[in-house]
Amino acid sequence: MALTKTKSRRKSSRMHGRKMGTHSGGCRKNRKGSGHRGGVGMAGTGKRGDQKKTLVLNKYGHKYFGKKGITSIGTKRDTRLKINLRDIELGLEKFGKKKGDFYEINLKDYKILGTGDVTKKLKIGAFEASASAIEKVKKAGGELNVKEKKKIETPFVESPKTIAKREKAKLQKK
């Protein structure tokens, strides 16, 4: 019958005699600083950070890696729906119904842009439209109804610095 140890000492407690500073870690200098420990937190998640990819993806999501472009991440992008007159003209059956001699098209969430020519009479309802689009539709004998935006008038308020400069200039003239 073979005897087995019930409790064995840890390697670190056994290996602390003379010339035993490595604890089987290779060269003594390997474990001096934090060189082989790998860093803390987001250290090492850069361009060649494959070893931390799972951590980053789970913690920060898939928007962490990749090019961001010239504009900053916080910059708001134009998310409005836009459509050109050319595309409307090509898909008349898709976008509108023929009523008499004109096509009635409802694009209430879109901005109408003026690229392309208009050959048929169109009656378009849209959120907004460019000046060239309105002109082209009217030239063809149609009309473009744009949703009116309420313009909020804010009173002009001068900053205290501007007022102080003006007062100073008055005093210097006297």
Residue, then its C-alpha position, 0 to 999 in steps of 0.5 A: m500500500a502506497l502512502t500519499k501526502t495529505k498536505s503538501r507545502r506550496k512551491s513558494s514556501r519550499m523554494h526560498g533558500r540560497k539561489m532559489g529566487t526564481h521559483s521556476g520562473g526562468c531568469r530572476k529578472n522575469r518576475k522582478g517588475s510587472g513585465h510578465r504579468g500582462g498589465v491591468g485593465m485595458a492594457g494591451t488592447g491596442k492594434r495587436g490586442d488579440q489576447k484581450k479581444t474577448l474581454v473588450l467585446n464582452k465589456y465594451g461591445h463591437k464598436y470598440f474596434g475599427k476605424k472611426g473616421i475623421t469626425s469624432i464619435g460624438t459628432k451627430r450624423d445626418t440621419r434624415l431620409k433623403i430621396n432624389l427626384r430621379d429615383i422618384e421618377l423611376g419608381l412612380e408605381k412604387f411611390g405613388k398613385k396616378k390620379g388623372d393626369f398627375y401622380e400623387i406621392n406621399l413621402k412625409d418622412y423624406k427630404i426631396l433632393g433635386t438630382g434628376d429631371v422631372t418629365k411627368k406632373l407630380k404632386i409630392g408631399a414631403f417633410e422638406a425639399s431642396a430649392s432645386a427640387i421645388e423648382k424642377v417639380k413646378k417647372a414640370g407642372g406639378e407641386l411639392n408640399v413641404k411640412e411647415k416648421k414652426k420657427i421659434e424666435t429667440p430674443f437677441v441677448e448681448s453678452p456682458k463682455t460685449i456690453a462692457k467693451r461698448e461702454k469702454a469705447k464710449l468712455q474713451k471717445k469722451 
